[in-house]
Amino acid sequence: MKAVQISQFGGPEVLTVTELATPAPGPGEVLIDVSHAAVGLVDVFFRQGLFKDAPGMPAPPFVPGLEVAGTVRALGAGVTEFRVGEPVVSMSSAGIGGYASAYVAKASMMVSIDGLGIDPALAVAVLPNAAMAQVAFSRVAHLSPGETVLVQGALGGFAAAFPGMAKQLGASRVVGTVRASKLAAAEKTKLPYDRIVNSATFVDDLGDEKFDVIIDAVGGSVRQDSFAVMKPGSRLIVSGNASGDWSHQVKTSDLWLNSVTVSGFNAGAFMGPRPEWIRPALQAALIMVEAGLGETEVDVLTFDQAVQAHERMEDRSLNGRIVLKPE
């Protein structure tokens, strides 16, 4: 099979296209002929070796990628809910392996898109992230109908899944923030935000408006400023660190005095031990996409352009997501 492999930790140039043996599905697994593999910020972190000293993290050589779309080629023993040739989207339990023309997935982490008329590039760009957004809202933030949501980095690959899922779960208002350079793109987005403002001035722009739930995958000064738009009972969900600022700290006494909550949401760590949550979350994501609430921008590149894809992830020039296709 054709694959994009990380030969060593380093910059985008360590991504190389190679030929590897095609894997076979074991019990409870499915072999997928991959049509599209999503590129995520976690792939960049893995390539950089940011988490290389953490237990269980991948070491070179390995194939990155945790979200794929394609068709079923073969079924492992005990798999009865899918059929050969069926179009599917899958998440990865290990967080790697997706940048390949063939991928072995756990059947429990897949969902069929057969007959739904959803473009596979959009499906892989949106469905897994929307599933994670559903879990973040329902299991961590405990979002209730009628509550308000603020999404930092509103057009980011992961963040873009949150406004649609918030609306689907009954949020009354969803506001996003973006850098000044992305305000023009924000005006054209089809994502269901009620308003998008400058992340550098959002506190002043929003005036007295406060939010029940804040989703922050940005970090740094944006995370610190988020406390200014919280009220007693507000929940700040830390879901990433696109800013690259790993030094931010929170005073726990401030949480107590202001009666606010800060929770971390790392989808792999949180959902890994709870595989039974994944299929229902993917089904909820399908409903969201079918309702037109996930119309994020998707750029499709080939495996041969994987270096370019990672360069764009690093310089943060992307509005939406990049997906790779074998050819």
Disulfide bonds with the S-S distance in Angstrom:
none
